Amino acid sequence: MHDFILHHYEFSPFSEKIRTLLGHKNAHYKTVNVPIIMPKPDLVTLTGGYRKTPVLQHNNHIYCDTRLMARVIDEQCGGESIFPSSLSLTTNTLAAWADQHLFSVAVALAFSPAGFKAFRQRVSEKFVEDFVNDRAKMRQGGSGLSMDANTALQLLPIYLQQMEQQLSTDGSYMCGEQISIADFSIYHCLWFINNNAGVCMLLEGYRQLNLWFENMKAIGHGFPTSIDATAAIDVAHSAPTVSFSNSEFLVVNGFGFGDRVEIIPTDYGIAPVTGELIVSKTDEVAVKRMDEKVGEVYVHFPRVGYKMITA
């Protein structure tokens, strides 16, 4: 039991990435269902403003972005790592491409005429209007999720054929015989496409890729237990505070231990999180923040995909 709490919603593709990783690790964990659209008062109380889904909580440590969550889960749950050192550049670069570019393809297909028609058949018209407005606001000021449907329709078969060819020659997984972070990142994008009745047929006809997809799906989600948001906030509030040291603090761009900073996503969901900088590593930063409702919490981010400025 690693005391992880996953804040997610069922149809979130990035949540599926983390749920499947937790399944791969046979993890026992708790889940909190969060709203699909804003407002998300309990979530942003924990994060300090970060609104994307999912968020991973471990006591009063709050982890934002699946890039970092995956590393935390991999380290704490043990077993064979999904970050093989011999393929560090290959797997991490492929995962980043999937999380950013391939995900943009999947989103563009979801908003294509066929994809959006299928979406509208599953939900109320009021929710459709609210969802569209929410996602439009989420894109404001960012550089991500700007692909149009026609471009996505041209690109997808190229990528699917490349995946099919690689899986046919190099092993059971995207980078060979060992499952890696690249598999989980590509899987959640294709899972998102597969779940949309208007565009799922685009994945048909790729024998090895579909076999890989079914094997990834069969991993499952481990052993989740649902709790409510109040219980998760209570966990954070009752956790002991941590004394951080600057002995392993990496000074980057002049930001020092204890500086007051804002950490801001650069792709979409541009909402700053403000706090005292207490962790600085090669690809991780964290701020300490105080909140009347949750107490002292430590909000962690990867460096890739974020910028840091003086608050």
Long-range contacts (C-beta under 8 A, 24 or more apart in sequence): 1-28, 2-27, 2-28, 2-29, 2-58, 2-76, 2-77, 3-29, 3-30, 3-58, 3-59, 3-235, 4-29, 4-30, 4-56, 4-57, 4-58, 4-73, 4-76, 5-29, 5-30, 5-31, 5-32, 5-56, 5-57, 5-58, 5-227, 5-232, 5-235, 6-30, 6-31, 6-32, 6-54, 6-55, 6-56, 6-57, 6-224, 7-31, 7-32, 7-34, 7-43, 7-46, 7-53, 7-54, 7-55, 7-56, 7-57, 7-229, 7-232, 8-32, 8-33, 8-34, 8-53, 8-54, 9-33, 9-34, 9-35, 9-36, 9-53, 11-36, 11-195, 12-36, 12-53, 12-54, 13-103, 13-106, 13-188, 13-189, 13-191, 13-192, 14-52, 14-53, 14-54, 14-66, 14-99, 14-188, 15-53, 15-54, 16-187, 16-188, 16-191, 16-192, 17-66, 17-70, 17-184, 17-185, 17-187, 17-188, 18-54, 18-56, 18-66, 18-69, 18-70, 18-73, 19-221, 19-222, 19-224, 20-184, 20-187, 20-188, 20-216, 20-219, 20-220, 20-221, 21-70, 21-73, 21-74, 21-82, 21-184, 22-73, 22-77, 22-221, 22-222, 22-224, 23-219, 23-220, 23-221, 23-222, 24-82, 24-179, 24-184, 24-219, 24-222, 25-73, 25-74, 25-77, 25-78, 25-79, 25-222, 26-77, 26-222, 26-223, 27-73, 27-77, 27-222, 27-223, 28-222, 28-223, 28-225, 29-222, 29-223, 29-224, 29-225, 30-224, 30-225, 30-226, 30-227, 30-232, 31-224, 31-225, 31-226, 31-227, 32-226, 32-227, 32-228, 32-229, 32-231, 32-232, 33-226, 34-229, 36-131, 37-130, 37-131, 37-134, 37-135, 38-134, 38-137, 42-229, 42-230, 42-232, 42-233, 43-229, 44-271, 45-233, 45-291, 45-293, 45-294, 46-232, 46-233, 46-236, 46-294, 46-297, 47-273, 47-299, 48-273, 48-274, 48-275, 48-287, 48-289, 48-291, 48-297, 48-299, 49-271, 49-272, 49-273, 49-274, 50-265, 50-269, 50-271, 50-273, 50-299, 51-138, 51-269, 51-271, 52-265, 52-269, 57-232, 57-235, 57-236, 59-235, 59-236, 59-239, 60-235, 60-236, 60-237, 60-239, 60-241, 60-242, 60-294, 60-295, 60-296, 60-297, 60-298, 61-286, 61-297, 61-298, 61-300, 62-236, 62-297, 62-298, 62-299, 62-300, 63-300, 64-273, 64-299, 64-300, 64-301, 65-301, 65-302, 65-305, 65-306, 66-99, 66-185, 67-95, 67-96, 67-99, 67-302, 67-304, 67-305, 68-283, 68-284, 68-300, 68-301, 68-302, 70-181, 70-184, 72-300, 80-178, 82-179, 82-180, 82-181, 82-183, 82-184, 83-180, 83-181, 84-175, 84-178, 84-180, 87-175, 87-176, 87-180, 90-175, 90-182, 91-175, 91-180, 91-181, 91-182, 92-181, 94-174, 94-175, 94-182, 94-185, 94-186, 95-180, 95-181, 95-182, 95-184, 95-185, 95-186, 96-185, 96-304, 98-182, 98-185, 98-186, 98-189, 99-185, 100-144, 100-267, 100-305, 102-159, 102-185, 102-186, 102-189, 103-145, 103-188, 103-189, 103-192, 104-144, 104-145, 104-146, 104-147, 104-152, 105-147, 105-152, 105-155, 105-156, 105-159, 105-189, 106-152, 106-189, 106-190, 106-192, 106-193, 107-145, 107-147, 107-192, 108-147, 108-148, 108-149, 108-151, 108-152, 109-149, 109-152, 109-153, 109-156, 109-193, 109-196, 109-199, 109-202, 110-192, 110-193, 110-196, 110-199, 111-149, 112-149, 112-152, 112-153, 112-198, 112-199, 113-149, 114-198, 114-199, 115-149, 115-196, 115-198, 115-199, 116-198, 117-198, 118-196, 118-197, 118-198, 118-199, 119-196, 119-198, 121-197, 138-268, 138-269, 139-268, 140-270, 141-270, 142-265, 142-266, 142-267, 142-268, 142-269, 142-270, 143-266, 143-267, 143-268, 144-267, 144-268, 145-267, 145-268, 153-202, 156-193, 156-202, 157-202, 160-202, 160-203, 160-206, 160-209, 161-206, 163-206, 163-209, 163-212, 164-206, 164-207, 164-208, 164-209, 167-208, 167-209, 167-211, 167-212, 168-208, 172-212, 172-215, 173-212, 174-212, 183-212, 183-216, 184-216, 187-213, 187-216, 187-217, 191-217, 233-293, 233-294, 236-294, 236-295, 236-297, 237-293, 237-294, 237-295, 239-295, 241-295, 241-296, 242-298, 244-278, 244-279, 244-288, 248-281, 249-279, 249-280, 250-280, 250-281, 250-282, 251-280, 252-280, 252-303, 253-308, 255-280, 255-308, 255-310, 259-310, 260-310, 260-311, 261-287, 261-308, 261-309, 261-310, 261-311, 262-308, 262-309, 262-310, 262-311, 263-287, 263-299, 263-301, 263-306, 263-307, 263-308, 264-306, 264-307, 264-308, 264-309, 265-305, 265-306, 266-305, 266-306, 266-307, 267-305, 273-299, 273-301, 274-311, 275-299, 277-308
